Amino acid sequence: MHAGFRVKLLSLFTAGLRQLDSTGWIALALSGCVGGLWQSLRVKKRGKPGPLENGAPLPRPGELPGKIISAETASKLDRDAIVTAALMYTPAIFNTMRILKRLNPADTFLEAYFTHFRRHGAQFFDHYHLAWLWAHYFAPRRILEIGTRTGISLCQLLSAYVDQSVIETAITCDPFLNESSPETVRANLEALNLPVARVEICKAKSCDLMAKLIEEKRKFDWILIDGDHSHKPALQDLDDAVLLIDVGGVIIFDDISETGLDLLGVWKNWKKKPKPGTELRYFEDLHGKGTGWAVRVG
């Protein structure tokens, strides 16, 4: 707003206040009191919403670092509140990718990401957004990533931690057949000063690793499924993730939209499948490559 216009607007407002008689001032004060009382009664009646719940104000960055998600909190999470809060991390996501681009100039992932961003504009949402939000708010201690490539997803997740010492284990799995290697993943983590020593990079097929983890009765708070995008193996990875996710944990499934790899059918079929002993809440967003996520509430 132009400075001269602001001054003129302020002078008009001040002149209007000067013309108020005592009755006008009383009416103005009463209207403010009534409005405040009405708002307080509304909040008291319905209860103040928690962060990321429907009707909650957008939390300030750094307001809730390290708050471990409970089953009760998980049951109240609101999809729109999650997406709205996560979108504030877009600049950080792109900055992380620009740093990694300098290390891997032949990698075109940054350019591909920009294509999705330009297509969807301000609504663009990706599992990187969810990674930043989840690590920032809930700081998962046990991480499992299926599909590593150059490690960008893991770099995004770990970059969002306020206190990385809470991480107990981070396992990332990929057969590394073509585009990358464990050495590239380590180099990318080191470039961002992330805790490489806490990361176990497994060169393996997801079905073999997850079967081993299930046999060991391991549990995780964050499981990303972004490996083999063929329908049958992707569905198997989701099924295995159900046996590995702990209460309050989240399973993330990437590339469900048509502009991703069109795995929405796999996601929908998995949602319909019975999961004895496990209760999940499902969310999705298609403004980008498409991200589905399921939070275990029981």
N, C-alpha and C positions, 0 to 999 in steps of 0.2 A: 504494500500500500504506500502511495506517495506521501512523503513527510508533510507537505502542505495540506493535503487532504485530511490527514490524521489530526493536525492541529485544528482545522476548521470543524471537523466532526466533534472534537473534544470541547471546543468553545460553545457549539450549539447545545451539547448535552449539559454543560455547566449552566448556560443561560436558562435552560428548561428547569433545572433544579432550583435556581434562584426564584423562579416564579411560583413555586409551590408554597401554599399557605400552610398553616399548622395542620389542617384537616388532611391535606395532600400528603404531608410527611407521615402522619399517623397511618394513613392507608397504605403508603409504600412500605412502611415497617411491618405492618400486619401481614401484608401479602408475602413478604419474605419469611416471616415466622410460620405462617400457615403452610407455605411450600416446603420448608424444612421439616416441619412436623409430619406432613403427609409422606415425605420420602422416608423418614425414620420409621413410621408405622408400616410402610410397605416392606422395608428391609426386615423389621422385626417379625412381620407376619409370615413371610416366606423363608426367612433365614438368609444370612449373607452367603452368597455363593463362594465356593473355594476357587483357587486358581485353576484355570482351564475347564471350569464348569460353565454351564449355560448361564449367561447373564453376568458373568464375572468381568470386572474391568481388566484391561490388558496389564499383566504384571510388569513391573520394572525389571530390566536386565539385572541379573545378580540377586534378585529378591529371594529366590528359593533354592540356591545351590545345595545339592547334597540331601534333599528331602527324599527319602526312600518311599516309593509308591506303595500304598497299602491296598488290600482288596476293596476296602470301602471307598478310597479315593478312585481306584480304577473303575468302580461301578458307576461313578458320577461324571466321568470324563465326557466332555462334549466335543463333537467333531469340529464344529465351526470355531469354537474357542481355541482348540489345538491348532488349527490351520492359521487362524488370525495371529496367534502368538508366534508361530513358527516362521511366518513370512518376514519378520524383522531380521532374520539371520541371513537373508539373501546376499547382502554385501560381504559378509564373512565367508560365505560359501564360495563366492567368486574369487575372493582374495586368496583363499587356500588353493583353488585350482590354478590361479595365475602363478603362484609360487612353484607348484609342481610342474606346470608347463615349462618353466625355465629349465628344470632338471630333465624333462622328457619332451624336447621340442617336436619330435616326430609324432607324439601322441595327439590325436585330434579331438579328445574328449571335451576340452574346453570349448572348442568351436561348435561341437554338437550340442553342448549344454546351452550355449548362446542361442542356437536355433530354436530350441524349446522355449527359452525365455522370451524371445521376440514373438513367438507364435501366441503365447498365452498372456503376456504382459504381467500386470500386477498380480494376477491370480495364479501365476506359475508356482507350483508346489511339487516337491520332489522328496524322495526318502532322505536326501541330505538335510532338508529342512527339519524333518522329523528327528534325525540323528542329533542335530544341534540342540533342538528343544529338549529332547529326552535326556541327553547327557547333562545339559544345563540345569534342568529342574530335578531330575531323579537320580542322576549319577549311577547308572547300573554298574554293579561290581563284577558281574560275570558275563562275559561277552562271547558270542559265537557268530561268526560271519561265514556264510556259505557263498563262495564266489568272490575272489579277491582281486583278480586282475592286477592293477598296479597299486592297489591299496588305497584308492581315493576315498572310498566309503569309510574305511576305518580311520583314515586321517581326519575326515570331517567329524566323525563321532568323538574321537579322542581330543580334538582341538577345543571342544565345547566344555570340557571339564574345568571347573574352578580348582579342584583339588584332585590331581591324578593319583594320589597315593591311595585312594579308596578302591582303585581297580585291583581286584584279586587275580583275575585271569582274563585274557583276551586270546581266543583261538580263531584263526582265520584259515580257511580251507579252499584250495584250488588245485587242480591237476597241473596247471601251468604248462599247457600243451603248446600254446602259440605266442600270445602277445606279451607275456611278462615273465617274471621270475621272482623267487623269494628275495633275491638280492635287490631288485628294483623296489620291492615293498619296503625293505629295511632302509634303503637310501631315502625314500620319500618320508618315512617316519622320522628319520634322523634330521632331515632338512627342516622339519617343523618342530624340532626339539620335543618330540613325543616319546613316551616311555617304551622304547624298543625292547628292553629287557623283560617287560611284562607281556609281550606279544609272542605267541607260539604260532609260527607259520607252518602249516601242514600241507605238504605236497601229496594230495590224495584225492580220491573221488569222495563226494559228499556222502554217498550211501555207506561206504566203508567206515568213514570217520564217525558218522552219526550213530551207526550200529554199535560201534565201540563205546561211545559216550553213553548210550542208552544202557548197555550192559554194565557200565561202571556206575550207573544211577546218578549221573551228573545232572545238575540243574543250572539254568542260565536266566538272567534278567533281560537280556537283549539278544534276539536271534534274527539276523538278516538272511533272507533267502533270495539270492541273486546269482545262482550258479547256472546249471544246465537249464536252458529255457525251453527244452522239449517238454511237451505236456506231461507225459508219464513221469519222468524224473523230477520235474518241478513239483508235481502233486505228492510224490513220495517224500521229497524234502520237507514239505509242509506237514505231512503226517508224522514224520520223525520229530519235527520241531515241537509238536504237541506233547510228546513224551519227555521233552527236555526243558520246556519252559516252566519257570516257577510261578507261584501265585504273585501277581503284581507285575510280572514280566510281560514283554511285548514281542510278538512275531511280526516281522515286516516282510512284505512280498513286493518286489519291484516289477515294473514293465507290464502293468495290466491294461494300459490304454492302447488304443489303435496307433497312436504315435510312438508308443513304446514297442513292445513285442506282442501286444494283443493277447495277454494271458488272463483277461477278465473271466473267460469261461472256466479256466483252471481254478481261479480264486472263488468263483461262485459255487463250483462243484465241491470244493473243499469246505466251504462254509456250511453246506448242507449235510456233510458227512457227520454221523454220530461220533462223539468224543467222550466215551465213558469216563467219569471221574474228573472231567475238565470242563469248566465253564468259561467261555470266551465272549468278549464283546468285540464286534467287528466295525471297522471304519474304512472308508476309501476316499480317494481324491483323484480325479482324472485330468487335472489341469497340468499336464506335463507328460512324462512317460507313464504315469499312472502308478499310484502307491496304495497298497492295501495294508492294513495293520490290524492285529487282533491282540487285545489285552486280556490276560488271564485274570479272572475275578474270583475263581473258585475251583 
